[in-house]
Amino acid sequence: MKSMRWFAAVAAVVVSCLAFAGSALTLPADWRSWQHVKSMVIPDKAHGLYGFHHVYVHPKALAAYQKGKGYPEGALLAVPFYDVVVENGATSQGPLLKVAVMKRDKTATATGGWLYGAFDSTGKALELDARAGCHTCHEAKKDRDFVFSEWTP
């Protein structure tokens, strides 16, 4: 039960992060060619983290991701969110909804050395209060350099 309350709290903050995106980042054009490391789906449209989620890690960040810390300056992670389509008893990934991005930047001292951003399906940056909308939740993973997902070989 405690883990469900924690997950609900995390979901609320992530939704805030994805609802407002930052102008400090641009959406990397090549994020789809990075290493895919995780996927999950939340099919409930009422849930704050609705959709198919994938985590892509830039080659510069892969070794740190596998260790769970030590991200070098400029390291990038991208998390696209896709619609969930259910037809004829099959569930599949639909159109891209948005992409969340984290970039290691030592000048971002208010957010633990990370820039946060989110982009709509066309690549347009969404408005973002990175501190309140993203980093407040990521602080729970300070021991992992503020990154939630974990490598599973």
Secondary structure as the mmCIF struct_conf table of DSSP 4:
data_model
#
loop_
_struct_conf.conf_type_id
_struct_conf.id
_struct_conf.beg_label_comp_id
_struct_conf.beg_label_asym_id
_struct_conf.beg_label_seq_id
_struct_conf.end_label_comp_id
_struct_conf.end_label_asym_id
_struct_conf.end_label_seq_id
HELX_RH_AL_P HELX_RH_AL_P1 LYS A 2 ALA A 19
BEND BEND1 PHE A 20 PHE A 20
BEND BEND2 SER A 23 ALA A 24
TURN_TY1_P TURN_TY1_P1 ALA A 29 ASP A 30
HELX_RH_3T_P HELX_RH_3T_P1 TRP A 31 SER A 33
BEND BEND3 TRP A 34 TRP A 34
STRN STRN1 GLN A 35 ILE A 42
TURN_TY1_P TURN_TY1_P2 LYS A 45 ALA A 46
BEND BEND4 HIS A 47 HIS A 47
TURN_TY1_P TURN_TY1_P3 GLY A 48 LEU A 49
STRN STRN2 GLY A 51 VAL A 57
HELX_RH_AL_P HELX_RH_AL_P2 PRO A 59 LYS A 67
TURN_TY1_P TURN_TY1_P4 GLY A 68 GLY A 68
HELX_LH_PP_P HELX_LH_PP_P1 TYR A 71 PRO A 72
TURN_TY1_P TURN_TY1_P5 GLU A 73 GLY A 74
STRN STRN3 LEU A 76 GLU A 87
TURN_TY1_P TURN_TY1_P6 ASN A 88 GLY A 89
STRN STRN4 ALA A 90 ARG A 104
TURN_TY1_P TURN_TY1_P7 LYS A 106 THR A 107
HELX_RH_3T_P HELX_RH_3T_P2 THR A 109 THR A 111
TURN_TY1_P TURN_TY1_P8 GLY A 112 GLY A 113
STRN STRN5 TRP A 114 ASP A 120
TURN_TY1_P TURN_TY1_P9 SER A 121 THR A 122
BEND BEND5 GLY A 123 GLY A 123
HELX_LH_PP_P HELX_LH_PP_P2 LYS A 124 LYS A 124
STRN STRN6 ALA A 125 ALA A 125
HELX_LH_PP_P HELX_LH_PP_P3 LEU A 126 GLU A 127
HELX_RH_AL_P HELX_RH_AL_P3 ALA A 130 ALA A 130
HELX_RH_PI_P HELX_RH_PI_P1 ARG A 131 HIS A 135
HELX_RH_AL_P HELX_RH_AL_P4 THR A 136 HIS A 138
HELX_RH_3T_P HELX_RH_3T_P3 GLU A 139 ARG A 144
TURN_TY1_P TURN_TY1_P10 ASP A 145 PHE A 146
#
